[in-house]
Amino acid sequence: MNVGDRVRLMSGREEGIVTRILENNIVEVAIDNDFTIPVARREVVVIDAQEAKFMNNEPVATQAPRKKEPTAPVLSAKGIYLALVHQSDELLAVTVINNTDYDVLFTSGEERANGYRGLQNDKLAPKATRVITHYHMKDFEKWPSLVIQFLQHRNGAPSLFEPVTKKVQFKAASFYKSRKTVPVLNKEGYVFQIDTKPTTVNTDKIIEQLSEAVAQQETFRLQAPEHEVDLHIEKLTEDHSGMSNSAMLKLQLERFQDSLDRAMATNMHEIVFIHGAGNGVLRKEIQKLLSRTPGIKYFEDAKKEKFGYGATLVKLK
C-alpha cells in the first residue's frame, strides 16, 4: 500500500485515497477526496484500477479512451519537477517527477515553524514519478514548505554530480501561474522545476584534498605536556592585571584541561598540576573535574616537601 492508492474501508462502502503513511500501521485516507481520517491498514483494501469497470459489466476493451486536449503549456524540457496534480477539485497529489535520463535518489519532507518532518524517500528511474503527500486546496494558507534533496546517478555515466537540496514555498501569486501540463504524467497541474544544470564534481580535486588531509595527519604529532604543569596566572599570561577573578580561573582551567587531555592521549602515567594554596578555589575545581573524568586511576596532593599543599598529583590508567 502506497500514498496515492485508492482504497475501500472494510467496515463500510466508503472509498478514498491514501494521503499519508503514519506510524503504528495507520494510514490517512481522504474520503470522497474531501475530509481525511486515520484508519488502521488492516481496515482498508486497495481497489484494483479495473474493478469498477468490471463491477458495472463494462468491457474494458470496448471503452474508448478519453481524449483531453491540454489547456495549459506542455513542459517538454528535461528536468526534475515537483507537481501538484488534482485528484479532485479539492485534493492535490504532490508528486516528484523525474523527466531525465538519470536515476534520481531523493528524500522529501515538510518544514513548518515547529520543525522538519520527513515524508518519503525513493529511487526514481528515468521518466518515473512518486506521490509523496496530498494537500487540500482549502488549507492553502497552511501548507508547509516542501524540502526535496536529490542526487542524480547512472551506471557508466562519465560525470559525478553534486547532491542538491531545494525548498519550495507556496505563494498564491506564483502558485496559480504555475499551471501547466505535467511532464511524464501528461495531466494538468501546478509544476515547479527543482533542478538546475547539474554541477559536476571535480574528482581530481577531491583526491587532492584527501591526499593533503592524509599528509597533514601524518606530519602532525601530538605533543605531551610537561610532567609538572604550573597553573599560576603569571605563568599563563604576561598581562593579567586587568583580568577578573572569573576570567583568570577560566584561563587556568582551560590550560589544565588541555594538559590533561594531551597527557591521556600520549599515554603518560602521571602528571602534576601546580595550582598553589591560595583560597583553594582552583584546587577544588580541578579535583571536581578529575572526579568526573574517565581514565583517571586516582589523584592526591603531590609531595608536600616539594609543593606544600599547592599541587595535585594525577595517576592515569
PEHUCOR-V436842 format. One line per field, one symbol per residue. phi: phi as a letter, one per 40 degrees, with the letter a starting at -180 (. if undefined). psi: psi as a letter, one per 40 degrees, with the letter a starting at -180 (. if undefined). burial: # if it has 24 or more other C-alpha atoms within 12 Angstrom, else .. A space follows every 50 residues. Layout:
phi: ???
psi: ???
burial: ???
This chain:
phi: .bdhccbbcccabcbabcbabccffbbcbccffbcbbcbcdccbbccccc dcccccfbdcccccccbbccbbdccbccibbbbbbccaccbbccbcbbbb cbcbcbbaabbbcchbbcbbaabbcdgbbacbabbcdcbdcbcccbbbba bcaadgccbbbccbbbbbbcbddccccccaccdgcfbcabbbcbbbcdcc ccccccccccccccccccccbccccccbbcbddcccacbbcccccccccc cccccdccccccccccgccaabbcbgcfcgccdccccccccbccgccaba ccdccbbgbbabcbcbc
psi: hiheihihhdeaeiiahhdihaiffhihhhhffciiihiideeihhhide dddddefhhddehhiihhhheiihheiiahihihhhdaddhhhhhhhgfi eiihhiiiihhadeaihiciiihhihfiihhdiiihdeedeeiiihhhhi hhihheieihiiihhhhhhhhddddeeehihhiddfiiahhhheiahhhh hgddddddddddddddddehhhhiiidhhhehdeedidhedeiidddddd dddddddddddddddefidiihhheicbeeddddddddddeehiehdiii hihdddebffihhhhi.
burial: #.#######.....#######.....#####.#######.#..####... ........................#..##########...########## .#########........###################.....######## ###.......#..#.#####.......##################..... ........................#..######..............##. ###.###.######...#########.....##..##..#.....#..## ##.......#######.
